[in-house]
Amino acid sequence: MNTSSFSLSPFSLSAFCFLLSAFSLLPCSAQTLDLNDLISGKYRTESLQNLRWRTNTNQYVFVKNDTVFLTDAKTAKKEVYFTFAEIRALTPEKDLGNHLFFNFLDENTLYFPAQKLKITNPKNNPKITFYEIENIIDQSINDELFVVKEDGAVFVKSVKNNYHPIIISLDTGKHIVFGKAVHRNEWDIDRGQYISPKGNYIAFYRMDESMVEDYPRLKGYGDIATVEMIKYPMAGRASHEVTVGIFDVNASTKANKPVYHYVKTHKNDGEFLISLTFSPDEKSFFITHLNRAQNHAKLIEYDVATGNKVRVLLEELDERWVEPSTPITFLNDGNFIWKSDRNGFSHLFLYDKTGTFLKQLTTGNFNVINILGLDAKQENLFFTAAAPQPTDRNVFCVHLKKGNITTLTSESGAHNPNFSSYFNYFIDDFNNLTTPREITLRDAKGKILNRLLYSKNPYAHLNLGNVSMGKVQNAEQIDLYYRTILPPNFDPNKKYPVFLYVYGGPHSQMVTNTFMSGGGFLYYMAQQGFIVFSLDNRGTANRGSEFEKVIHRRLGTYDVEDQMCGINYLKSLPYVDENKICVDGWSYGAFMVLSLITQHPEVFASASLGGPVVDWKWYEVYYGERYMDTPEENPEGYAQASILDKVGKIKANTLIFHGGLDDVVVQQHSLELLEQAVKEGVLLNYYVYPSHEHNVRGKDRVHLWRMIENHHKK
């Protein structure tokens, strides 16, 4: 592909290309962003504290000045539900603290997880229960069931046996992990135990890492530094082994000892076990199996009581990869909804209980993002999608029988809906480039019934300049969305340096129609006189499977070509100083930075990058093999993507960061890069954050930002 071949979309407010200005130019006396204030949260937008629906009603609550207000969505009647002062008066012996966050367990029961406090009938004759249980990792308070972790072991404490702890993980041992997320948190796995709908069973992960090679992390603290050995499965090498168990709560509490069994999975069905789901009646258990190559998925039904395999309900195949990370959604008749990108975009499909395909529910050139749920009659399914523009998030519903799709939100931007229990109403939390936050109450057809909040702009007193979005086409006439932040008081007759912020990897989307899109630091860099630019290349998310999967086995090719289309667009602008183009990125973004400055060394004046992937053979199995296959299967792709043999081409003034405890992109990557730079005589700058892992978080992030700023100002 000739990366110099591109076309520009016109700047117009149309369905497919738009330019949105988020801020008007302010006087020169306006203040500059304070990086410490960014970290402290000073610039947070206004919100309604603890805004949520009361379970099984059309009423919602929010907190203001320690008072909980209750509003009926249908009648708009608002009343005081209760006050935190009343709760504190009933519990004078307890220090409840200032943050009283709660959830509804049922219509008349609230649970405060931080205080381990349950309140029944808070408005009339409240009953308060404290749970003196520590180390909770999961809970089903309706059944008064807790999963806790103590001294590395997982226990269950239930009201059924007066909270006597019963251990789940009897067969623990060295390199055995219980009750935690597995597969390095890929496929949206964020926990290690799953409580069944009625609280009668707990599914749990067991992970054996004994076969995975040890990898050292240096901890340079105290008088003598120590080495911590972690398990890090590199591409093409041994992976850990995962099984799933089912703990029987009733049998265990009755016998006062653990009663559980393992699901009889088989590696031949796929060794990665994801999307664990119980059926509503708790008789069946479902696991999506994924093979090591990640191109073949099987949804398998198991019997809860025995753990026996019942049947394979469906299979997904793709020559590149599949990612079935969304659990199935059940209907009352046992049919279920499956999310898949098999037809080019992520859509929803209906199956019967035996796995027989019934029909496709959604169609179109857009990606369904999240399944929200079904209305009471189970006639309409609600979901969010990246439509009509991929930079938007809107709310839709599809009629399951008729098949018609209704748009419930039409304002361009990001809509985050929260539906009532029966899906009669939803609270819409909305923002876009020009709107910090607007919260509205809508009915099930999307009609706005009440505006609950319109947040003030917390940056209104600052001189942030203008932010806009547009499109550029690559040589294959594919639209690439970009975002530009201009310096405050921009003068088109002057020349400005460019700060290109890049990520570019799968599952990412940097350019979205959201408030302060990209984060405050990018606006700070614009205040320092840079034109700040980001572009979503092929390989990024929410543009369909072909757009994302074209990078398979060829990382650092099409993605880099697309970024160069953005660079060529910038160089065509009369106010861009093409001799001062700077680039910054982290993780996959750091790989992109290295690829850009080695493939196009004449373009970039300076570069900063953190936690860089330098050679994909040193990256872990689950992410790395999905996109590159193994080094043995794809030696040409690994060789092409490796930075090591290209280090001698670096001309940009380059600063490299790495966390000393990074267990995602291990420090070997940047150390090998430095070693090669020494051999090639290339001068690089290197900075380690000894106590940080894969990124620099908390107050230390200000230090990182200052380092980046100073480096590119040179």
TAUR-V830555 format. One record per residue. N is the residue number from 1. PHI is phi in radians with two decimals (* if undefined). Layout:
BEGIN
n:N phi:PHI
n:N phi:PHI
END
This chain:
BEGIN
n:1 phi:*
n:2 phi:-1.51
n:3 phi:-1.27
n:4 phi:-1.46
n:5 phi:-1.60
n:6 phi:-2.74
n:7 phi:-2.29
n:8 phi:-1.80
n:9 phi:-1.42
n:10 phi:-1.18
n:11 phi:-1.40
n:12 phi:-2.64
n:13 phi:-1.49
n:14 phi:-2.24
n:15 phi:-1.15
n:16 phi:-2.08
n:17 phi:-2.52
n:18 phi:-2.59
n:19 phi:-2.28
n:20 phi:-2.09
n:21 phi:-1.69
n:22 phi:-1.57
n:23 phi:-2.43
n:24 phi:-1.41
n:25 phi:-1.17
n:26 phi:-1.86
n:27 phi:-1.03
n:28 phi:-1.09
n:29 phi:-1.37
n:30 phi:-1.07
n:31 phi:-1.36
n:32 phi:-1.72
n:33 phi:-0.95
n:34 phi:-1.77
n:35 phi:-1.12
n:36 phi:-1.13
n:37 phi:-1.22
n:38 phi:-1.06
n:39 phi:-1.25
n:40 phi:-1.28
n:41 phi:1.59
n:42 phi:-1.02
n:43 phi:-1.61
n:44 phi:-1.08
n:45 phi:-1.31
n:46 phi:-1.13
n:47 phi:-2.64
n:48 phi:-1.88
n:49 phi:-1.13
n:50 phi:0.97
n:51 phi:-1.25
n:52 phi:-2.85
n:53 phi:-1.50
n:54 phi:-1.35
n:55 phi:-0.98
n:56 phi:1.05
n:57 phi:-2.45
n:58 phi:-1.88
n:59 phi:-1.97
n:60 phi:-2.23
n:61 phi:-2.20
n:62 phi:-2.69
n:63 phi:-1.93
n:64 phi:-2.50
n:65 phi:0.94
n:66 phi:1.16
n:67 phi:-1.96
n:68 phi:-1.69
n:69 phi:-1.72
n:70 phi:-2.07
n:71 phi:-2.22
n:72 phi:-1.56
n:73 phi:-1.13
n:74 phi:-1.33
n:75 phi:-1.71
n:76 phi:1.19
n:77 phi:-1.22
n:78 phi:-2.07
n:79 phi:-2.56
n:80 phi:-1.35
n:81 phi:-1.47
n:82 phi:-2.93
n:83 phi:-2.11
n:84 phi:-1.18
n:85 phi:-1.07
n:86 phi:-1.15
n:87 phi:-1.18
n:88 phi:-1.12
n:89 phi:-1.16
n:90 phi:-1.44
n:91 phi:-2.30
n:92 phi:-1.11
n:93 phi:-1.39
n:94 phi:-1.95
n:95 phi:-1.65
n:96 phi:-1.44
n:97 phi:1.32
n:98 phi:-1.72
n:99 phi:-1.83
n:100 phi:-1.79
n:101 phi:-1.43
n:102 phi:-2.47
n:103 phi:-2.18
n:104 phi:-1.51
n:105 phi:-1.62
n:106 phi:-2.62
n:107 phi:-0.99
n:108 phi:-2.09
n:109 phi:-2.28
n:110 phi:-2.07
n:111 phi:-2.21
n:112 phi:-1.87
n:113 phi:-1.11
n:114 phi:-1.17
n:115 phi:-1.62
n:116 phi:0.90
n:117 phi:-2.14
n:118 phi:-2.04
n:119 phi:-2.10
n:120 phi:-1.88
n:121 phi:0.93
n:122 phi:-1.12
n:123 phi:-1.46
n:124 phi:-2.26
n:125 phi:0.91
n:126 phi:-1.12
n:127 phi:-1.99
n:128 phi:-1.99
n:129 phi:-2.21
n:130 phi:-1.81
n:131 phi:-1.85
n:132 phi:-1.48
n:133 phi:-2.17
n:134 phi:-1.83
n:135 phi:1.01
n:136 phi:-1.25
n:137 phi:-1.99
n:138 phi:-2.85
n:139 phi:-2.75
n:140 phi:-2.35
n:141 phi:-1.16
n:142 phi:-0.99
n:143 phi:-1.75
n:144 phi:0.85
n:145 phi:-2.19
n:146 phi:-2.23
n:147 phi:-1.87
n:148 phi:-2.23
n:149 phi:-2.25
n:150 phi:-2.41
n:151 phi:0.93
n:152 phi:1.45
n:153 phi:-1.86
n:154 phi:-1.83
n:155 phi:-2.16
n:156 phi:-2.04
n:157 phi:-2.17
n:158 phi:-2.28
n:159 phi:-1.08
n:160 phi:-1.16
n:161 phi:-2.33
n:162 phi:1.04
n:163 phi:1.10
n:164 phi:-1.20
n:165 phi:-1.21
n:166 phi:-2.09
n:167 phi:-1.28
n:168 phi:-1.60
n:169 phi:-1.57
n:170 phi:-1.24
n:171 phi:-1.67
n:172 phi:-1.25
n:173 phi:-3.03
n:174 phi:-1.11
n:175 phi:1.21
n:176 phi:-1.82
n:177 phi:-2.07
n:178 phi:-2.10
n:179 phi:1.16
n:180 phi:-2.13
n:181 phi:-1.08
n:182 phi:-2.12
n:183 phi:0.92
n:184 phi:0.90
n:185 phi:1.13
n:186 phi:-1.28
n:187 phi:0.97
n:188 phi:1.08
n:189 phi:-1.40
n:190 phi:-2.16
n:191 phi:-2.71
n:192 phi:-2.03
n:193 phi:-2.54
n:194 phi:-2.36
n:195 phi:-1.46
n:196 phi:-1.18
n:197 phi:-0.95
n:198 phi:-1.79
n:199 phi:1.35
n:200 phi:-1.59
n:201 phi:-2.45
n:202 phi:-2.29
n:203 phi:-1.51
n:204 phi:-2.46
n:205 phi:-1.52
n:206 phi:-2.19
n:207 phi:-2.16
n:208 phi:-1.83
n:209 phi:-1.83
n:210 phi:-1.09
n:211 phi:-1.50
n:212 phi:-1.49
n:213 phi:-1.14
n:214 phi:-1.30
n:215 phi:-2.37
n:216 phi:-1.52
n:217 phi:-2.14
n:218 phi:-1.56
n:219 phi:-1.88
n:220 phi:-1.61
n:221 phi:-2.12
n:222 phi:1.41
n:223 phi:-1.19
n:224 phi:-2.25
n:225 phi:-1.12
n:226 phi:-2.12
n:227 phi:-1.97
n:228 phi:-1.83
n:229 phi:-1.62
n:230 phi:-2.01
n:231 phi:-1.67
n:232 phi:-2.32
n:233 phi:-1.45
n:234 phi:-1.36
n:235 phi:-0.92
n:236 phi:1.45
n:237 phi:-1.88
n:238 phi:-1.12
n:239 phi:-1.79
n:240 phi:-1.29
n:241 phi:-2.06
n:242 phi:-2.10
n:243 phi:-2.25
n:244 phi:-2.19
n:245 phi:-1.94
n:246 phi:-2.19
n:247 phi:-1.63
n:248 phi:-1.62
n:249 phi:-1.13
n:250 phi:-1.14
n:251 phi:-1.13
n:252 phi:-1.22
n:253 phi:-1.21
n:254 phi:-1.20
n:255 phi:-1.51
n:256 phi:1.00
n:257 phi:-2.74
n:258 phi:-1.19
n:259 phi:-2.17
n:260 phi:-2.70
n:261 phi:-2.59
n:262 phi:-1.70
n:263 phi:-1.19
n:264 phi:-1.51
n:265 phi:-1.39
n:266 phi:-2.31
n:267 phi:-1.04
n:268 phi:-1.13
n:269 phi:-1.41
n:270 phi:2.25
n:271 phi:-1.49
n:272 phi:-1.64
n:273 phi:-1.93
n:274 phi:-2.34
n:275 phi:0.93
n:276 phi:-1.19
n:277 phi:-2.58
n:278 phi:-1.56
n:279 phi:-1.25
n:280 phi:-0.99
n:281 phi:-1.54
n:282 phi:1.14
n:283 phi:-1.59
n:284 phi:-2.13
n:285 phi:-2.31
n:286 phi:-2.15
n:287 phi:-2.26
n:288 phi:-1.60
n:289 phi:-1.61
n:290 phi:-2.27
n:291 phi:-1.33
n:292 phi:-1.04
n:293 phi:-1.29
n:294 phi:1.09
n:295 phi:-2.05
n:296 phi:-2.55
n:297 phi:-2.05
n:298 phi:-2.26
n:299 phi:-1.60
n:300 phi:-2.08
n:301 phi:-1.68
n:302 phi:-2.14
n:303 phi:-1.46
n:304 phi:-1.08
n:305 phi:-1.15
n:306 phi:-1.98
n:307 phi:1.41
n:308 phi:-1.30
n:309 phi:-1.25
n:310 phi:-1.66
n:311 phi:-3.00
n:312 phi:-1.55
n:313 phi:-1.42
n:314 phi:-2.81
n:315 phi:-2.33
n:316 phi:-2.17
n:317 phi:-2.26
n:318 phi:-2.65
n:319 phi:-1.15
n:320 phi:-1.78
n:321 phi:-2.78
n:322 phi:-2.12
n:323 phi:-2.43
n:324 phi:-1.47
n:325 phi:-1.59
n:326 phi:-1.62
n:327 phi:-1.06
n:328 phi:-1.22
n:329 phi:-1.94
n:330 phi:-1.63
n:331 phi:-1.75
n:332 phi:-1.09
n:333 phi:-1.46
n:334 phi:1.65
n:335 phi:-1.16
n:336 phi:-2.53
n:337 phi:-1.96
n:338 phi:-2.14
n:339 phi:-1.77
n:340 phi:-2.70
n:341 phi:-1.85
n:342 phi:-1.05
n:343 phi:-1.78
n:344 phi:1.87
n:345 phi:-2.37
n:346 phi:-1.30
n:347 phi:-2.38
n:348 phi:-1.94
n:349 phi:-2.28
n:350 phi:-1.83
n:351 phi:-2.21
n:352 phi:-1.50
n:353 phi:-1.13
n:354 phi:-1.63
n:355 phi:1.62
n:356 phi:-1.38
n:357 phi:-1.18
n:358 phi:-1.82
n:359 phi:-3.00
n:360 phi:-1.52
n:361 phi:-1.58
n:362 phi:-2.18
n:363 phi:-2.47
n:364 phi:2.32
n:365 phi:-1.51
n:366 phi:-2.66
n:367 phi:-1.76
n:368 phi:-1.24
n:369 phi:-1.66
n:370 phi:-2.32
n:371 phi:-1.48
n:372 phi:-1.66
n:373 phi:2.50
n:374 phi:-2.05
n:375 phi:-1.29
n:376 phi:-1.06
n:377 phi:-1.50
n:378 phi:0.97
n:379 phi:-1.70
n:380 phi:-2.10
n:381 phi:-1.87
n:382 phi:-1.82
n:383 phi:-2.73
n:384 phi:-1.89
n:385 phi:-2.60
n:386 phi:-1.47
n:387 phi:-2.72
n:388 phi:-1.29
n:389 phi:-1.72
n:390 phi:-1.13
n:391 phi:-1.48
n:392 phi:-1.75
n:393 phi:-2.32
n:394 phi:-2.10
n:395 phi:-1.86
n:396 phi:-2.40
n:397 phi:-2.42
n:398 phi:-2.14
n:399 phi:-1.38
n:400 phi:-1.11
n:401 phi:-1.56
n:402 phi:-1.37
n:403 phi:1.50
n:404 phi:-1.33
n:405 phi:-1.81
n:406 phi:-1.95
n:407 phi:-1.49
n:408 phi:-1.70
n:409 phi:-2.29
n:410 phi:-2.12
n:411 phi:-1.22
n:412 phi:-1.16
n:413 phi:2.61
n:414 phi:-2.01
n:415 phi:-1.86
n:416 phi:-2.06
n:417 phi:-1.53
n:418 phi:-2.33
n:419 phi:-1.54
n:420 phi:-1.21
n:421 phi:-0.97
n:422 phi:-1.78
n:423 phi:1.06
n:424 phi:-1.42
n:425 phi:-2.48
n:426 phi:-2.55
n:427 phi:-1.67
n:428 phi:-1.87
n:429 phi:-1.74
n:430 phi:-2.11
n:431 phi:-2.66
n:432 phi:-2.65
n:433 phi:-0.96
n:434 phi:-1.81
n:435 phi:-2.06
n:436 phi:-1.08
n:437 phi:-2.98
n:438 phi:-2.36
n:439 phi:-1.94
n:440 phi:-2.23
n:441 phi:-1.74
n:442 phi:-2.23
n:443 phi:-1.50
n:444 phi:-1.20
n:445 phi:-1.71
n:446 phi:1.64
n:447 phi:-1.21
n:448 phi:-1.31
n:449 phi:-1.72
n:450 phi:-2.79
n:451 phi:-1.70
n:452 phi:-1.54
n:453 phi:-2.82
n:454 phi:-2.24
n:455 phi:-1.25
n:456 phi:-1.19
n:457 phi:-1.37
n:458 phi:-1.21
n:459 phi:-1.83
n:460 phi:-1.06
n:461 phi:-1.48
n:462 phi:-1.80
n:463 phi:-1.69
n:464 phi:-1.69
n:465 phi:1.37
n:466 phi:-1.80
n:467 phi:-2.06
n:468 phi:-2.54
n:469 phi:-2.20
n:470 phi:-2.75
n:471 phi:-2.36
n:472 phi:-2.26
n:473 phi:-1.78
n:474 phi:-1.51
n:475 phi:-1.11
n:476 phi:-1.66
n:477 phi:1.12
n:478 phi:-1.65
n:479 phi:-1.23
n:480 phi:-2.12
n:481 phi:-1.49
n:482 phi:-2.35
n:483 phi:-2.23
n:484 phi:-2.18
n:485 phi:-2.03
n:486 phi:-1.53
n:487 phi:-1.10
n:488 phi:-1.00
n:489 phi:0.99
n:490 phi:-1.00
n:491 phi:-2.08
n:492 phi:-1.14
n:493 phi:-1.59
n:494 phi:-1.78
n:495 phi:-1.84
n:496 phi:-2.18
n:497 phi:-1.27
n:498 phi:-1.96
n:499 phi:-2.00
n:500 phi:-1.54
n:501 phi:-1.78
n:502 phi:-2.22
n:503 phi:-2.13
n:504 phi:1.46
n:505 phi:-1.60
n:506 phi:-1.01
n:507 phi:1.26
n:508 phi:-1.93
n:509 phi:-2.66
n:510 phi:-1.41
n:511 phi:-1.76
n:512 phi:-2.32
n:513 phi:-1.46
n:514 phi:-2.30
n:515 phi:-1.21
n:516 phi:0.93
n:517 phi:-0.93
n:518 phi:1.70
n:519 phi:1.74
n:520 phi:-1.10
n:521 phi:-1.12
n:522 phi:-1.13
n:523 phi:-1.21
n:524 phi:-1.09
n:525 phi:-1.14
n:526 phi:-1.12
n:527 phi:-1.12
n:528 phi:-1.47
n:529 phi:1.80
n:530 phi:-1.67
n:531 phi:-1.43
n:532 phi:-1.71
n:533 phi:-2.36
n:534 phi:-2.41
n:535 phi:-2.45
n:536 phi:-1.66
n:537 phi:-1.50
n:538 phi:-1.03
n:539 phi:1.92
n:540 phi:-1.52
n:541 phi:-1.61
n:542 phi:1.21
n:543 phi:-2.17
n:544 phi:1.71
n:545 phi:-1.22
n:546 phi:-1.15
n:547 phi:-1.06
n:548 phi:-1.45
n:549 phi:-1.56
n:550 phi:-1.09
n:551 phi:-1.41
n:552 phi:-0.94
n:553 phi:1.21
n:554 phi:-2.43
n:555 phi:-1.11
n:556 phi:1.53
n:557 phi:-2.02
n:558 phi:-1.07
n:559 phi:-1.13
n:560 phi:-1.19
n:561 phi:-1.00
n:562 phi:-1.19
n:563 phi:-1.08
n:564 phi:-1.20
n:565 phi:-1.08
n:566 phi:-1.11
n:567 phi:-1.10
n:568 phi:-1.12
n:569 phi:-1.08
n:570 phi:-1.05
n:571 phi:-1.16
n:572 phi:-1.39
n:573 phi:-1.47
n:574 phi:-1.16
n:575 phi:-1.72
n:576 phi:-1.69
n:577 phi:-1.49
n:578 phi:-1.25
n:579 phi:-1.57
n:580 phi:-2.34
n:581 phi:-1.79
n:582 phi:-1.92
n:583 phi:-2.44
n:584 phi:-2.49
n:585 phi:-2.95
n:586 phi:-2.33
n:587 phi:1.10
n:588 phi:-1.03
n:589 phi:-1.07
n:590 phi:-1.21
n:591 phi:-1.04
n:592 phi:-1.13
n:593 phi:-1.04
n:594 phi:-1.10
n:595 phi:-1.14
n:596 phi:-1.16
n:597 phi:-1.39
n:598 phi:-1.67
n:599 phi:-1.42
n:600 phi:-2.36
n:601 phi:-1.13
n:602 phi:-1.34
n:603 phi:-1.55
n:604 phi:-1.85
n:605 phi:-1.43
n:606 phi:-2.59
n:607 phi:-2.56
n:608 phi:-2.32
n:609 phi:-2.74
n:610 phi:-2.31
n:611 phi:0.92
n:612 phi:-1.39
n:613 phi:-1.43
n:614 phi:-1.76
n:615 phi:-2.52
n:616 phi:-1.18
n:617 phi:-1.22
n:618 phi:-1.70
n:619 phi:-1.68
n:620 phi:-1.35
n:621 phi:-0.99
n:622 phi:-1.24
n:623 phi:-1.44
n:624 phi:-1.08
n:625 phi:-1.27
n:626 phi:-1.04
n:627 phi:-1.72
n:628 phi:-2.11
n:629 phi:1.04
n:630 phi:-1.54
n:631 phi:-1.01
n:632 phi:-1.24
n:633 phi:-1.39
n:634 phi:-2.39
n:635 phi:-1.11
n:636 phi:-1.16
n:637 phi:-1.13
n:638 phi:-1.14
n:639 phi:-1.15
n:640 phi:-1.15
n:641 phi:-1.41
n:642 phi:-1.11
n:643 phi:-1.55
n:644 phi:-1.01
n:645 phi:-1.44
n:646 phi:-2.01
n:647 phi:-1.00
n:648 phi:-1.10
n:649 phi:-1.49
n:650 phi:-1.16
n:651 phi:-2.00
n:652 phi:-1.16
n:653 phi:-1.22
n:654 phi:-2.01
n:655 phi:-2.09
n:656 phi:-2.00
n:657 phi:-1.96
n:658 phi:-2.71
n:659 phi:-1.36
n:660 phi:-1.12
n:661 phi:-1.98
n:662 phi:-1.09
n:663 phi:-1.96
n:664 phi:-1.81
n:665 phi:-1.91
n:666 phi:-1.14
n:667 phi:-1.14
n:668 phi:-0.92
n:669 phi:-1.01
n:670 phi:-1.26
n:671 phi:-1.18
n:672 phi:-1.11
n:673 phi:-1.09
n:674 phi:-1.11
n:675 phi:-1.04
n:676 phi:-1.20
n:677 phi:-1.08
n:678 phi:-1.08
n:679 phi:-1.11
n:680 phi:-1.54
n:681 phi:1.29
n:682 phi:-1.61
n:683 phi:-1.56
n:684 phi:-2.11
n:685 phi:-1.78
n:686 phi:-2.43
n:687 phi:-2.44
n:688 phi:-1.90
n:689 phi:-1.76
n:690 phi:-1.04
n:691 phi:-1.73
n:692 phi:-1.87
n:693 phi:-1.64
n:694 phi:-1.37
n:695 phi:-2.53
n:696 phi:-1.80
n:697 phi:-2.05
n:698 phi:1.24
n:699 phi:-1.12
n:700 phi:-1.17
n:701 phi:-1.14
n:702 phi:-1.07
n:703 phi:-1.05
n:704 phi:-1.04
n:705 phi:-1.05
n:706 phi:-1.11
n:707 phi:-1.08
n:708 phi:-1.11
n:709 phi:-1.01
n:710 phi:-1.12
n:711 phi:-1.09
n:712 phi:-1.44
n:713 phi:-1.41
n:714 phi:-1.12
END
